[in-house]
């Protein structure tokens, strides 16, 4: 207990006696001692505290026993202090005598599970229930015994070393652990030794490193070694524990052996009919090494004969494969003698001299005579033909020959299984192949035909060859859009904004690949809504040419797109895209297929249709009424046709007399004609045209001449009405809708005739002659 802490407790007891009534009893001797020491002054330090020694408990001992004692220096032996133990294992493993402070062990301990325990002790006055010592912490350590055997870790142990390595070469290190306490005695101190594997290997006792004990170990003699290593604790002393492990050690090959042929002469026979590339035979030189150290190359040494045969190395078996390089002819040469040499690819002069890495043997090849089948001079045939080739087009000729002295004729044929659709035919006598059916590269881009050649005299002698025909593409398919595009334009789209990115496809397969060109249909008027931009990468962008599209104006637009390919000839196609106007979401997405029509727009359309229908109905009724009125009038006017003609003749006569009695006075008029018609011509024309007066208009020459004459007469006649009535004969100008100014088409009211003064004998009202109706007027 700290001296300052004890002093503080005593001070509190001395200055606050009212807090501790009756329950806190201290012996008179203790009170006097403490009071006397306190009265000496605060500068004196009084030592008070716990009295205890370090506690050790041996593991694996099940005997309940006392293992130590805790005691306060306030304890005078009168049992007034109560000891309390808490912490790890308190009450179960460790128990304390509350009167004496003795600590007892009640269970067996295992240091490997828990090497120490941390506990807390308290000393409390039994009467006052107040602590006389502050809570103190102490440790109980578990003492180790040798109860664990060593264990090898990182098993299994496998290693390899090169063969022929020197003594002391490190192979591998084995490692073992012991769960006992390495700081206590020799329980966890290990030592290594070899039980099996000597005299080839040894192990360092303390580190477990295995090294070679013999040099020049030969892999060809023994490739694998099993070394048994033992480890013991307690430095190998009697009574300790031990463990063993097995280490697998392999010797890696080095190139310390050269190739060796088992025979000095190898003989083979080959038929003269054997084709080039035929394997004549296999030879092999033995090599005790493996892997890359056993790889070798073969060569033919006889320069005169080496051109007829070649030799290759089989990468898997390292055999030498003798192959026929040129056609054989029994009549020309029947035997070949060739020298063969084998040599390692890798030469390591640390183990052998250079000449020990090679060996030689002799190869004898005999040619046998046979009646051989026809031989094709090319294998295989590879031809090309345009898909536009017409039936009967010659593609090429295959050629086979009977190499025997008889040289029998040969018949050619195409195997039916290789040309089931009979797209080609062959001339059986000369082997010429023709197109027999129309080709289409998009249906079949190539054909593999089997051509057979048989001797006519002996059909058993036959041979075949593969004919590969590649169909070359021509530009016979138009480009099309790669998919069914459904573009839409948002109502708030701005000019230049991307509407859709389109691409094209073509079933053709040009050599240089596809290249498509996109454009709009040429037109004298520029599309005001959209444009197409060719991206030069087989895609095109549809862009808005203007801003602000609305469904109120149009719900969709049609945009023709022209796609051209780069073939020869150039082919093109036109596809019309329907671009819908859409009320897009803020993200630019067009919901419900792109068209959303509001209820207000629908009501406006319905109202417009209703107004149109009503207007059509009214117009139809008016047209029927007008037609009925015209029919009745035509019937009424039919009875007066003869009287009208007589009346017209009277008008004409009156107009002639009027003209003859008047003097001609020139009338100043802005539109003078270059030539005037004579009076007789005017009279005759009027007489002939009155029957068709409805056809005479202001542009008629006769009518214009008549008006000008009347104006001239009126200027010189003193008896005509005042000048303000001259409009009766005035010219209304071209394009007038009134038609003829004949009296038959005039109204009844005539302001000139209604003057109060006498109009003179030259004016005559014509209406009373025929009883004119309200729609007739005077002339």
Secondary structure, DSSP 8 states (H G I E B T S, - for coil): --HHHHHHHHHHHHH-GGGS-SS----HHHHHHHHHHHHT-TTS-----EE---EEEETT----EEEEE-EETT--SSS-EEEEEEETTBTTTEEE-TTT-EEEE-S---TTT-SEEEEEEEEEETTT--EEEEEEEEEEEEE--S----EEES-SEEEEEETT--TT-EEEE-EEE--S-TTSTTTT--EEEEEESTTTEEE-TTT-EEEESSS---TTT--EEEEEEEEESGGG-TT--EEEEEEEEEEE--S----EES-SEEEEEEETT--TT-EEEEE-EE-S--GGGG-EEEEE--TTTTTTEEEEE-TTT--EEEEE-S---TTT--EEEEEEEEEESS--TTTS-GGGGEEEEEEEEEEE------EESSSSEEEEEETT--TT-EEEE--EE--STT---EEEEE-GGG-TT--EEE-TTT-EEEE-S---TTT-SEEEEEEEEEESS-TT-EEEEEEEEEEE--S-S--EESS----EEETT--TT-EEEEEEEE-S---TT----EEEE---SS--SSEEEEE-SSSEEEEEESSS---TTT-SEEEEEEEEE-SSSS--EEEEEEEEEEE---TTS---GGG----HHHHHHHHHHHHHHHHHHHHHHHHHHHHHHHHHHHHHHHHTTHHHHHHHHHHHHHHHHHHHHHS-------SS--SS---HHHHHHHHHHHGGGGGG--TT-HHHHHHHHHHHHHHHH-TTS--GGGGGGS----TT-SS----GGGS-S--TTTT-SS---TT----HHHHT--TT----
